[in-house]
Amino acid sequence: MAVDAYVLIQTEVGKAANVAQQASVIEGVVSAEDVTGPYDVILRARAESVDELGRMVVSQVQLIEGITRTVTCPVLNL
């Protein structure tokens, strides 16, 4: 069963649009949107497992220049 998650991203000032654009082309990223509030970008991701999701965030998303912090929130199916 696939794992869906929201990844909340804080960026350096003025970097949100570039971060969202770069994140949107990563395999497994369903959407990446610039937002206002305590986070600058929110992306929705899908992976085959929690481990695969973690690898995507650490090895691809967090390496995008301008990101200062990420919080990954897996979606629960209650």
PDB file of N, CA, C and O in Angstrom, chain B, residues numbered from 101:
ATOM      1  N   MET B 101       0.840  -1.182   0.000  1.00  0.00           N
ATOM      2  CA  MET B 101       0.000   0.000   0.000  1.00  0.00           C
ATOM      3  C   MET B 101       0.882   1.242   0.000  1.00  0.00           C
ATOM      4  O   MET B 101       1.828   1.333   0.782  1.00  0.00           O
ATOM      5  N   ALA B 102       0.582   2.178  -0.857  1.00  0.00           N
ATOM      6  CA  ALA B 102       1.377   3.400  -0.983  1.00  0.00           C
ATOM      7  C   ALA B 102       1.221   4.275   0.260  1.00  0.00           C
ATOM      8  O   ALA B 102       0.201   4.230   0.948  1.00  0.00           O
ATOM      9  N   VAL B 103       2.247   5.064   0.525  1.00  0.00           N
ATOM     10  CA  VAL B 103       2.259   6.010   1.633  1.00  0.00           C
ATOM     11  C   VAL B 103       2.202   7.415   1.053  1.00  0.00           C
ATOM     12  O   VAL B 103       3.032   7.784   0.222  1.00  0.00           O
ATOM     13  N   ASP B 104       1.222   8.196   1.492  1.00  0.00           N
ATOM     14  CA  ASP B 104       1.121   9.602   1.105  1.00  0.00           C
ATOM     15  C   ASP B 104       1.584  10.455   2.272  1.00  0.00           C
ATOM     16  O   ASP B 104       1.422  10.073   3.431  1.00  0.00           O
ATOM     17  N   ALA B 105       2.160  11.608   1.969  1.00  0.00           N
ATOM     18  CA  ALA B 105       2.611  12.517   3.024  1.00  0.00           C
ATOM     19  C   ALA B 105       2.624  13.941   2.516  1.00  0.00           C
ATOM     20  O   ALA B 105       2.767  14.194   1.320  1.00  0.00           O
ATOM     21  N   TYR B 106       2.474  14.859   3.441  1.00  0.00           N
ATOM     22  CA  TYR B 106       2.705  16.270   3.170  1.00  0.00           C
ATOM     23  C   TYR B 106       4.078  16.600   3.730  1.00  0.00           C
ATOM     24  O   TYR B 106       4.418  16.180   4.837  1.00  0.00           O
ATOM     25  N   VAL B 107       4.862  17.342   2.978  1.00  0.00           N
ATOM     26  CA  VAL B 107       6.165  17.792   3.450  1.00  0.00           C
ATOM     27  C   VAL B 107       6.083  19.312   3.547  1.00  0.00           C
ATOM     28  O   VAL B 107       5.914  20.004   2.543  1.00  0.00           O
ATOM     29  N   LEU B 108       6.205  19.818   4.771  1.00  0.00           N
ATOM     30  CA  LEU B 108       6.154  21.252   5.045  1.00  0.00           C
ATOM     31  C   LEU B 108       7.579  21.780   4.979  1.00  0.00           C
ATOM     32  O   LEU B 108       8.476  21.248   5.634  1.00  0.00           O
ATOM     33  N   ILE B 109       7.783  22.821   4.190  1.00  0.00           N
ATOM     34  CA  ILE B 109       9.140  23.292   3.907  1.00  0.00           C
ATOM     35  C   ILE B 109       9.283  24.762   4.250  1.00  0.00           C
ATOM     36  O   ILE B 109       8.462  25.591   3.857  1.00  0.00           O
ATOM     37  N   GLN B 110      10.338  25.071   4.988  1.00  0.00           N
ATOM     38  CA  GLN B 110      10.737  26.465   5.203  1.00  0.00           C
ATOM     39  C   GLN B 110      11.934  26.739   4.302  1.00  0.00           C
ATOM     40  O   GLN B 110      12.812  25.892   4.137  1.00  0.00           O
ATOM     41  N   THR B 111      11.955  27.937   3.723  1.00  0.00           N
ATOM     42  CA  THR B 111      13.035  28.298   2.805  1.00  0.00           C
ATOM     43  C   THR B 111      13.688  29.605   3.221  1.00  0.00           C
ATOM     44  O   THR B 111      13.177  30.340   4.066  1.00  0.00           O
ATOM     45  N   GLU B 112      14.826  29.872   2.608  1.00  0.00           N
ATOM     46  CA  GLU B 112      15.441  31.186   2.743  1.00  0.00           C
ATOM     47  C   GLU B 112      14.517  32.209   2.077  1.00  0.00           C
ATOM     48  O   GLU B 112      13.727  31.861   1.200  1.00  0.00           O
ATOM     49  N   VAL B 113      14.621  33.451   2.495  1.00  0.00           N
ATOM     50  CA  VAL B 113      13.793  34.520   1.942  1.00  0.00           C
ATOM     51  C   VAL B 113      13.975  34.586   0.424  1.00  0.00           C
ATOM     52  O   VAL B 113      15.097  34.602  -0.084  1.00  0.00           O
ATOM     53  N   GLY B 114      12.851  34.623  -0.281  1.00  0.00           N
ATOM     54  CA  GLY B 114      12.873  34.760  -1.731  1.00  0.00           C
ATOM     55  C   GLY B 114      13.134  33.478  -2.512  1.00  0.00           C
ATOM     56  O   GLY B 114      13.258  33.523  -3.736  1.00  0.00           O
ATOM     57  N   LYS B 115      13.220  32.341  -1.837  1.00  0.00           N
ATOM     58  CA  LYS B 115      13.558  31.082  -2.515  1.00  0.00           C
ATOM     59  C   LYS B 115      12.357  30.154  -2.709  1.00  0.00           C
ATOM     60  O   LYS B 115      12.506  29.112  -3.346  1.00  0.00           O
ATOM     61  N   ALA B 116      11.189  30.485  -2.194  1.00  0.00           N
ATOM     62  CA  ALA B 116      10.056  29.558  -2.203  1.00  0.00           C
ATOM     63  C   ALA B 116       9.653  29.125  -3.609  1.00  0.00           C
ATOM     64  O   ALA B 116       9.459  27.932  -3.843  1.00  0.00           O
ATOM     65  N   ALA B 117       9.523  30.037  -4.529  1.00  0.00           N
ATOM     66  CA  ALA B 117       9.082  29.682  -5.885  1.00  0.00           C
ATOM     67  C   ALA B 117      10.065  28.728  -6.547  1.00  0.00           C
ATOM     68  O   ALA B 117       9.655  27.763  -7.191  1.00  0.00           O
ATOM     69  N   ASN B 118      11.347  28.988  -6.395  1.00  0.00           N
ATOM     70  CA  ASN B 118      12.370  28.118  -6.983  1.00  0.00           C
ATOM     71  C   ASN B 118      12.355  26.737  -6.330  1.00  0.00           C
ATOM     72  O   ASN B 118      12.478  25.724  -7.019  1.00  0.00           O
ATOM     73  N   VAL B 119      12.206  26.692  -5.019  1.00  0.00           N
ATOM     74  CA  VAL B 119      12.148  25.415  -4.308  1.00  0.00           C
ATOM     75  C   VAL B 119      10.935  24.613  -4.774  1.00  0.00           C
ATOM     76  O   VAL B 119      11.057  23.417  -5.037  1.00  0.00           O
ATOM     77  N   ALA B 120       9.778  25.242  -4.879  1.00  0.00           N
ATOM     78  CA  ALA B 120       8.567  24.540  -5.322  1.00  0.00           C
ATOM     79  C   ALA B 120       8.745  24.001  -6.734  1.00  0.00           C
ATOM     80  O   ALA B 120       8.339  22.875  -7.021  1.00  0.00           O
ATOM     81  N   GLN B 121       9.341  24.784  -7.611  1.00  0.00           N
ATOM     82  CA  GLN B 121       9.540  24.347  -8.994  1.00  0.00           C
ATOM     83  C   GLN B 121      10.474  23.151  -9.041  1.00  0.00           C
ATOM     84  O   GLN B 121      10.189  22.172  -9.732  1.00  0.00           O
ATOM     85  N   GLN B 122      11.577  23.213  -8.324  1.00  0.00           N
ATOM     86  CA  GLN B 122      12.542  22.106  -8.338  1.00  0.00           C
ATOM     87  C   GLN B 122      11.953  20.853  -7.697  1.00  0.00           C
ATOM     88  O   GLN B 122      12.189  19.744  -8.177  1.00  0.00           O
ATOM     89  N   ALA B 123      11.198  21.017  -6.631  1.00  0.00           N
ATOM     90  CA  ALA B 123      10.605  19.867  -5.952  1.00  0.00           C
ATOM     91  C   ALA B 123       9.552  19.196  -6.826  1.00  0.00           C
ATOM     92  O   ALA B 123       9.386  17.977  -6.768  1.00  0.00           O
ATOM     93  N   SER B 124       8.850  19.965  -7.622  1.00  0.00           N
ATOM     94  CA  SER B 124       7.740  19.420  -8.412  1.00  0.00           C
ATOM     95  C   SER B 124       8.182  18.394  -9.449  1.00  0.00           C
ATOM     96  O   SER B 124       7.358  17.605  -9.914  1.00  0.00           O
ATOM     97  N   VAL B 125       9.449  18.384  -9.821  1.00  0.00           N
ATOM     98  CA  VAL B 125       9.915  17.437 -10.838  1.00  0.00           C
ATOM     99  C   VAL B 125      10.524  16.170 -10.237  1.00  0.00           C
ATOM    100  O   VAL B 125      10.949  15.284 -10.980  1.00  0.00           O
ATOM    101  N   ILE B 126      10.574  16.069  -8.922  1.00  0.00           N
ATOM    102  CA  ILE B 126      11.105  14.872  -8.266  1.00  0.00           C
ATOM    103  C   ILE B 126      10.081  13.750  -8.395  1.00  0.00           C
ATOM    104  O   ILE B 126       8.891  13.957  -8.158  1.00  0.00           O
ATOM    105  N   GLU B 127      10.543  12.575  -8.768  1.00  0.00           N
ATOM    106  CA  GLU B 127       9.654  11.427  -8.872  1.00  0.00           C
ATOM    107  C   GLU B 127       9.039  11.134  -7.510  1.00  0.00           C
ATOM    108  O   GLU B 127       9.747  11.024  -6.509  1.00  0.00           O
ATOM    109  N   GLY B 128       7.718  11.008  -7.482  1.00  0.00           N
ATOM    110  CA  GLY B 128       7.007  10.767  -6.237  1.00  0.00           C
ATOM    111  C   GLY B 128       6.351  12.005  -5.670  1.00  0.00           C
ATOM    112  O   GLY B 128       5.487  11.903  -4.799  1.00  0.00           O
ATOM    113  N   VAL B 129       6.746  13.182  -6.151  1.00  0.00           N
ATOM    114  CA  VAL B 129       6.100  14.419  -5.703  1.00  0.00           C
ATOM    115  C   VAL B 129       4.846  14.622  -6.550  1.00  0.00           C
ATOM    116  O   VAL B 129       4.923  14.751  -7.772  1.00  0.00           O
ATOM    117  N   VAL B 130       3.704  14.648  -5.893  1.00  0.00           N
ATOM    118  CA  VAL B 130       2.419  14.796  -6.568  1.00  0.00           C
ATOM    119  C   VAL B 130       2.137  16.260  -6.861  1.00  0.00           C
ATOM    120  O   VAL B 130       1.640  16.599  -7.935  1.00  0.00           O
ATOM    121  N   SER B 131       2.453  17.128  -5.905  1.00  0.00           N
ATOM    122  CA  SER B 131       2.273  18.573  -6.093  1.00  0.00           C
ATOM    123  C   SER B 131       3.212  19.320  -5.164  1.00  0.00           C
ATOM    124  O   SER B 131       3.608  18.809  -4.116  1.00  0.00           O
ATOM    125  N   ALA B 132       3.562  20.534  -5.558  1.00  0.00           N
ATOM    126  CA  ALA B 132       4.398  21.415  -4.730  1.00  0.00           C
ATOM    127  C   ALA B 132       3.863  22.832  -4.907  1.00  0.00           C
ATOM    128  O   ALA B 132       3.825  23.357  -6.020  1.00  0.00           O
ATOM    129  N   GLU B 133       3.454  23.437  -3.811  1.00  0.00           N
ATOM    130  CA  GLU B 133       2.797  24.745  -3.855  1.00  0.00           C
ATOM    131  C   GLU B 133       3.482  25.746  -2.938  1.00  0.00           C
ATOM    132  O   GLU B 133       3.866  25.406  -1.820  1.00  0.00           O
ATOM    133  N   ASP B 134       3.637  26.990  -3.413  1.00  0.00           N
ATOM    134  CA  ASP B 134       4.068  28.098  -2.561  1.00  0.00           C
ATOM    135  C   ASP B 134       2.874  28.463  -1.672  1.00  0.00           C
ATOM    136  O   ASP B 134       1.743  28.535  -2.154  1.00  0.00           O
ATOM    137  N   VAL B 135       3.118  28.690  -0.399  1.00  0.00           N
ATOM    138  CA  VAL B 135       2.043  29.072   0.520  1.00  0.00           C
ATOM    139  C   VAL B 135       2.526  30.202   1.424  1.00  0.00           C
ATOM    140  O   VAL B 135       3.713  30.524   1.454  1.00  0.00           O
ATOM    141  N   THR B 136       1.596  30.795   2.155  1.00  0.00           N
ATOM    142  CA  THR B 136       1.968  31.784   3.161  1.00  0.00           C
ATOM    143  C   THR B 136       1.774  31.165   4.534  1.00  0.00           C
ATOM    144  O   THR B 136       1.078  30.160   4.677  1.00  0.00           O
ATOM    145  N   GLY B 137       2.387  31.761   5.534  1.00  0.00           N
ATOM    146  CA  GLY B 137       2.288  31.244   6.886  1.00  0.00           C
ATOM    147  C   GLY B 137       3.651  30.805   7.375  1.00  0.00           C
ATOM    148  O   GLY B 137       4.673  31.268   6.867  1.00  0.00           O
ATOM    149  N   PRO B 138       3.681  29.906   8.369  1.00  0.00           N
ATOM    150  CA  PRO B 138       4.966  29.501   8.948  1.00  0.00           C
ATOM    151  C   PRO B 138       5.815  28.661   7.989  1.00  0.00           C
ATOM    152  O   PRO B 138       7.025  28.542   8.179  1.00  0.00           O
ATOM    153  N   TYR B 139       5.190  28.080   6.961  1.00  0.00           N
ATOM    154  CA  TYR B 139       5.935  27.320   5.949  1.00  0.00           C
ATOM    155  C   TYR B 139       5.815  28.048   4.624  1.00  0.00           C
ATOM    156  O   TYR B 139       4.854  28.781   4.394  1.00  0.00           O
ATOM    157  N   ASP B 140       6.791  27.846   3.755  1.00  0.00           N
ATOM    158  CA  ASP B 140       6.848  28.552   2.481  1.00  0.00           C
ATOM    159  C   ASP B 140       6.399  27.692   1.309  1.00  0.00           C
ATOM    160  O   ASP B 140       5.888  28.206   0.313  1.00  0.00           O
ATOM    161  N   VAL B 141       6.590  26.396   1.429  1.00  0.00           N
ATOM    162  CA  VAL B 141       6.202  25.450   0.382  1.00  0.00           C
ATOM    163  C   VAL B 141       5.603  24.232   1.073  1.00  0.00           C
ATOM    164  O   VAL B 141       6.109  23.770   2.095  1.00  0.00           O
ATOM    165  N   ILE B 142       4.521  23.723   0.503  1.00  0.00           N
ATOM    166  CA  ILE B 142       3.972  22.441   0.957  1.00  0.00           C
ATOM    167  C   ILE B 142       3.918  21.531  -0.246  1.00  0.00           C
ATOM    168  O   ILE B 142       3.361  21.879  -1.287  1.00  0.00           O
ATOM    169  N   LEU B 143       4.511  20.347  -0.088  1.00  0.00           N
ATOM    170  CA  LEU B 143       4.407  19.397  -1.185  1.00  0.00           C
ATOM    171  C   LEU B 143       3.703  18.150  -0.710  1.00  0.00           C
ATOM    172  O   LEU B 143       3.749  17.791   0.467  1.00  0.00           O
ATOM    173  N   ARG B 144       3.055  17.503  -1.646  1.00  0.00           N
ATOM    174  CA  ARG B 144       2.420  16.216  -1.378  1.00  0.00           C
ATOM    175  C   ARG B 144       3.217  15.166  -2.118  1.00  0.00           C
ATOM    176  O   ARG B 144       3.508  15.314  -3.305  1.00  0.00           O
ATOM    177  N   ALA B 145       3.569  14.105  -1.413  1.00  0.00           N
ATOM    178  CA  ALA B 145       4.405  13.057  -1.992  1.00  0.00           C
ATOM    179  C   ALA B 145       3.741  11.706  -1.814  1.00  0.00           C
ATOM    180  O   ALA B 145       2.931  11.509  -0.909  1.00  0.00           O
ATOM    181  N   ARG B 146       4.095  10.781  -2.690  1.00  0.00           N
ATOM    182  CA  ARG B 146       3.618   9.400  -2.603  1.00  0.00           C
ATOM    183  C   ARG B 146       4.794   8.474  -2.829  1.00  0.00           C
ATOM    184  O   ARG B 146       5.593   8.675  -3.744  1.00  0.00           O
ATOM    185  N   ALA B 147       4.892   7.453  -1.985  1.00  0.00           N
ATOM    186  CA  ALA B 147       5.967   6.462  -2.100  1.00  0.00           C
ATOM    187  C   ALA B 147       5.396   5.089  -1.769  1.00  0.00           C
ATOM    188  O   ALA B 147       4.306   4.978  -1.208  1.00  0.00           O
ATOM    189  N   GLU B 148       6.136   4.057  -2.118  1.00  0.00           N
ATOM    190  CA  GLU B 148       5.690   2.689  -1.890  1.00  0.00           C
ATOM    191  C   GLU B 148       5.813   2.258  -0.426  1.00  0.00           C
ATOM    192  O   GLU B 148       5.147   1.314  -0.001  1.00  0.00           O
ATOM    193  N   SER B 149       6.662   2.945   0.347  1.00  0.00           N
ATOM    194  CA  SER B 149       6.842   2.606   1.760  1.00  0.00           C
ATOM    195  C   SER B 149       7.305   3.838   2.516  1.00  0.00           C
ATOM    196  O   SER B 149       7.704   4.837   1.918  1.00  0.00           O
ATOM    197  N   VAL B 150       7.248   3.756   3.835  1.00  0.00           N
ATOM    198  CA  VAL B 150       7.741   4.855   4.668  1.00  0.00           C
ATOM    199  C   VAL B 150       9.243   5.030   4.456  1.00  0.00           C
ATOM    200  O   VAL B 150       9.745   6.154   4.418  1.00  0.00           O
ATOM    201  N   ASP B 151       9.952   3.919   4.318  1.00  0.00           N
ATOM    202  CA  ASP B 151      11.401   4.007   4.078  1.00  0.00           C
ATOM    203  C   ASP B 151      11.703   4.724   2.765  1.00  0.00           C
ATOM    204  O   ASP B 151      12.594   5.570   2.710  1.00  0.00           O
ATOM    205  N   GLU B 152      10.961   4.386   1.708  1.00  0.00           N
ATOM    206  CA  GLU B 152      11.169   5.047   0.416  1.00  0.00           C
ATOM    207  C   GLU B 152      10.835   6.535   0.509  1.00  0.00           C
ATOM    208  O   GLU B 152      11.529   7.370  -0.071  1.00  0.00           O
ATOM    209  N   LEU B 153       9.775   6.861   1.237  1.00  0.00           N
ATOM    210  CA  LEU B 153       9.413   8.259   1.447  1.00  0.00           C
ATOM    211  C   LEU B 153      10.544   8.996   2.151  1.00  0.00           C
ATOM    212  O   LEU B 153      10.927  10.091   1.738  1.00  0.00           O
ATOM    213  N   GLY B 154      11.075   8.405   3.205  1.00  0.00           N
ATOM    214  CA  GLY B 154      12.185   9.024   3.934  1.00  0.00           C
ATOM    215  C   GLY B 154      13.403   9.232   3.055  1.00  0.00           C
ATOM    216  O   GLY B 154      14.044  10.281   3.110  1.00  0.00           O
ATOM    217  N   ARG B 155      13.725   8.229   2.240  1.00  0.00           N
ATOM    218  CA  ARG B 155      14.876   8.375   1.327  1.00  0.00           C
ATOM    219  C   ARG B 155      14.654   9.510   0.335  1.00  0.00           C
ATOM    220  O   ARG B 155      15.582  10.263   0.038  1.00  0.00           O
ATOM    221  N   MET B 156      13.420   9.641  -0.184  1.00  0.00           N
ATOM    222  CA  MET B 156      13.121  10.719  -1.132  1.00  0.00           C
ATOM    223  C   MET B 156      13.332  12.082  -0.476  1.00  0.00           C
ATOM    224  O   MET B 156      13.953  12.971  -1.060  1.00  0.00           O
ATOM    225  N   VAL B 157      12.814  12.238   0.734  1.00  0.00           N
ATOM    226  CA  VAL B 157      12.921  13.532   1.414  1.00  0.00           C
ATOM    227  C   VAL B 157      14.377  13.859   1.719  1.00  0.00           C
ATOM    228  O   VAL B 157      14.827  14.975   1.460  1.00  0.00           O
ATOM    229  N   VAL B 158      15.112  12.904   2.262  1.00  0.00           N
ATOM    230  CA  VAL B 158      16.499  13.159   2.673  1.00  0.00           C
ATOM    231  C   VAL B 158      17.443  13.286   1.484  1.00  0.00           C
ATOM    232  O   VAL B 158      18.298  14.173   1.470  1.00  0.00           O
ATOM    233  N   SER B 159      17.305  12.423   0.496  1.00  0.00           N
ATOM    234  CA  SER B 159      18.299  12.404  -0.589  1.00  0.00           C
ATOM    235  C   SER B 159      17.947  13.287  -1.774  1.00  0.00           C
ATOM    236  O   SER B 159      18.795  13.527  -2.634  1.00  0.00           O
ATOM    237  N   GLN B 160      16.695  13.782  -1.837  1.00  0.00           N
ATOM    238  CA  GLN B 160      16.337  14.630  -2.973  1.00  0.00           C
ATOM    239  C   GLN B 160      15.751  15.973  -2.550  1.00  0.00           C
ATOM    240  O   GLN B 160      16.247  17.024  -2.955  1.00  0.00           O
ATOM    241  N   VAL B 161      14.705  15.939  -1.744  1.00  0.00           N
ATOM    242  CA  VAL B 161      14.037  17.195  -1.376  1.00  0.00           C
ATOM    243  C   VAL B 161      14.959  18.077  -0.548  1.00  0.00           C
ATOM    244  O   VAL B 161      15.127  19.254  -0.867  1.00  0.00           O
ATOM    245  N   GLN B 162      15.560  17.538   0.506  1.00  0.00           N
ATOM    246  CA  GLN B 162      16.372  18.366   1.397  1.00  0.00           C
ATOM    247  C   GLN B 162      17.636  18.905   0.736  1.00  0.00           C
ATOM    248  O   GLN B 162      18.271  19.816   1.267  1.00  0.00           O
ATOM    249  N   LEU B 163      18.000  18.360  -0.399  1.00  0.00           N
ATOM    250  CA  LEU B 163      19.199  18.850  -1.097  1.00  0.00           C
ATOM    251  C   LEU B 163      18.921  20.054  -1.993  1.00  0.00           C
ATOM    252  O   LEU B 163      19.853  20.630  -2.553  1.00  0.00           O
ATOM    253  N   ILE B 164      17.659  20.440  -2.137  1.00  0.00           N
ATOM    254  CA  ILE B 164      17.335  21.603  -2.961  1.00  0.00           C
ATOM    255  C   ILE B 164      17.870  22.858  -2.284  1.00  0.00           C
ATOM    256  O   ILE B 164      17.621  23.098  -1.103  1.00  0.00           O
ATOM    257  N   GLU B 165      18.604  23.647  -3.047  1.00  0.00           N
ATOM    258  CA  GLU B 165      19.190  24.873  -2.501  1.00  0.00           C
ATOM    259  C   GLU B 165      18.094  25.834  -2.048  1.00  0.00           C
ATOM    260  O   GLU B 165      17.129  26.076  -2.772  1.00  0.00           O
ATOM    261  N   GLY B 166      18.253  26.368  -0.858  1.00  0.00           N
ATOM    262  CA  GLY B 166      17.311  27.338  -0.314  1.00  0.00           C
ATOM    263  C   GLY B 166      16.418  26.779   0.775  1.00  0.00           C
ATOM    264  O   GLY B 166      15.770  27.542   1.491  1.00  0.00           O
ATOM    265  N   ILE B 167      16.370  25.447   0.917  1.00  0.00           N
ATOM    266  CA  ILE B 167      15.561  24.853   1.979  1.00  0.00           C
ATOM    267  C   ILE B 167      16.327  24.934   3.292  1.00  0.00           C
ATOM    268  O   ILE B 167      17.509  24.596   3.364  1.00  0.00           O
ATOM    269  N   THR B 168      15.625  25.390   4.332  1.00  0.00           N
ATOM    270  CA  THR B 168      16.254  25.468   5.651  1.00  0.00           C
ATOM    271  C   THR B 168      15.710  24.427   6.616  1.00  0.00           C
ATOM    272  O   THR B 168      16.388  24.063   7.577  1.00  0.00           O
ATOM    273  N   ARG B 169      14.470  23.933   6.370  1.00  0.00           N
ATOM    274  CA  ARG B 169      13.870  22.962   7.296  1.00  0.00           C
ATOM    275  C   ARG B 169      12.720  22.250   6.615  1.00  0.00           C
ATOM    276  O   ARG B 169      11.989  22.855   5.831  1.00  0.00           O
ATOM    277  N   THR B 170      12.553  20.961   6.910  1.00  0.00           N
ATOM    278  CA  THR B 170      11.408  20.212   6.429  1.00  0.00           C
ATOM    279  C   THR B 170      10.744  19.475   7.587  1.00  0.00           C
ATOM    280  O   THR B 170      11.403  19.084   8.551  1.00  0.00           O
ATOM    281  N   VAL B 171       9.443  19.294   7.478  1.00  0.00           N
ATOM    282  CA  VAL B 171       8.677  18.478   8.415  1.00  0.00           C
ATOM    283  C   VAL B 171       7.820  17.551   7.561  1.00  0.00           C
ATOM    284  O   VAL B 171       7.022  18.022   6.751  1.00  0.00           O
ATOM    285  N   THR B 172       7.973  16.251   7.729  1.00  0.00           N
ATOM    286  CA  THR B 172       7.222  15.284   6.932  1.00  0.00           C
ATOM    287  C   THR B 172       6.046  14.765   7.746  1.00  0.00           C
ATOM    288  O   THR B 172       6.219  14.297   8.871  1.00  0.00           O
ATOM    289  N   CYS B 173       4.849  14.850   7.172  1.00  0.00           N
ATOM    290  CA  CYS B 173       3.618  14.471   7.850  1.00  0.00           C
ATOM    291  C   CYS B 173       2.911  13.377   7.048  1.00  0.00           C
ATOM    292  O   CYS B 173       2.186  13.686   6.103  1.00  0.00           O
ATOM    293  N   PRO B 174       3.109  12.104   7.406  1.00  0.00           N
ATOM    294  CA  PRO B 174       2.419  11.026   6.690  1.00  0.00           C
ATOM    295  C   PRO B 174       0.902  11.140   6.872  1.00  0.00           C
ATOM    296  O   PRO B 174       0.418  11.516   7.940  1.00  0.00           O
ATOM    297  N   VAL B 175       0.171  10.810   5.819  1.00  0.00           N
ATOM    298  CA  VAL B 175      -1.289  10.817   5.853  1.00  0.00           C
ATOM    299  C   VAL B 175      -1.767   9.512   6.468  1.00  0.00           C
ATOM    300  O   VAL B 175      -1.302   8.440   6.082  1.00  0.00           O
ATOM    301  N   LEU B 176      -2.686   9.587   7.418  1.00  0.00           N
ATOM    302  CA  LEU B 176      -3.259   8.408   8.057  1.00  0.00           C
ATOM    303  C   LEU B 176      -4.601   8.070   7.416  1.00  0.00           C
ATOM    304  O   LEU B 176      -5.388   8.961   7.094  1.00  0.00           O
ATOM    305  N   ASN B 177      -4.849   6.810   7.237  1.00  0.00           N
ATOM    306  CA  ASN B 177      -6.142   6.348   6.740  1.00  0.00           C
ATOM    307  C   ASN B 177      -6.865   5.652   7.878  1.00  0.00           C
ATOM    308  O   ASN B 177      -6.782   4.433   8.032  1.00  0.00           O
ATOM    309  N   LEU B 178      -7.574   6.439   8.673  1.00  0.00           N
ATOM    310  CA  LEU B 178      -8.256   5.908   9.862  1.00  0.00           C
ATOM    311  C   LEU B 178      -9.576   5.269   9.521  1.00  0.00           C
ATOM    312  O   LEU B 178     -10.270   4.776  10.410  1.00  0.00           O
TER     313      LEU B 178
END
